[in-house]
Amino acid sequence: MEFLRKVDMHTHTDNSPDGIHSTMYMCEQAQMHGLRAVAFTDHCEVDAYYRDNYDKSTVQAYFEVAKARNVYSGRLLVLEGIELGQAPYEPELAEKIVGLYRYDIVIGSIHNLRGREDFWTLPCTQEDVVPLLTEYFDEIEHLVDWGHFDTLAHLTYPLRYMVGEHGLKVDLAQFSKKIDAILMKLAASGKALEINTSGLRQPIGRTLPDADIVRRFRELGGEHITVGSDAHRANDIGAGIERGMEIAKACGFDHVTIFQDRAPVLIPIE
């Protein structure tokens, strides 16, 4: 199936600590990969905002995207975004950050638990799975309660490392009540759930979250799905987007959503 309106709502440039390529080069590659729209959503970790100089990198990121938007006008829809990590840990600061610029899309995410490392570097054994995921889903629910974002990123983020990197066994059924509570609140608030396709090119081999959770979101009244590659390098921009759109369609969505000026815009899945 060829998608004529392929859109990538989650990408990172070299204005993220783990990003590789410039905004302009990412735009060039987005065009080459047949994208109609791309959102640049560089990292801003609220709990490390001043320590890790996100107060400076977010400024640079915003103005580089503004420049790219002008250069690619009429050829590629370039959207201003930010991925705001750990907002509930310092909610007043998080609200201040969101209000600094006129973003098109704000992604909400949790990459680490309070006072601990990102899950990608966090040591983890089979005995750690239940307590860590219990705390993680509690923090995700706090994020949804905070609510100053547009789409919830990679809901099953820790599995990228627990399952994909460490080979641990995770039964999400034991967290079904917590996940349902998150999805119900997300749906009731009219916010989007992201299908993050990064897992398709990583050892875990599936989207974050996978189809079961996307389908459950629809059953619980969810209306908006965003699809994002979570690309940190130019070669990955748009990667897996078509598969993400296929999953959205199979789970009962006839459109995906992009955001412009923080307002949802529906893109039919053709």
Disulfide bonds with the S-S distance in Angstrom:
none
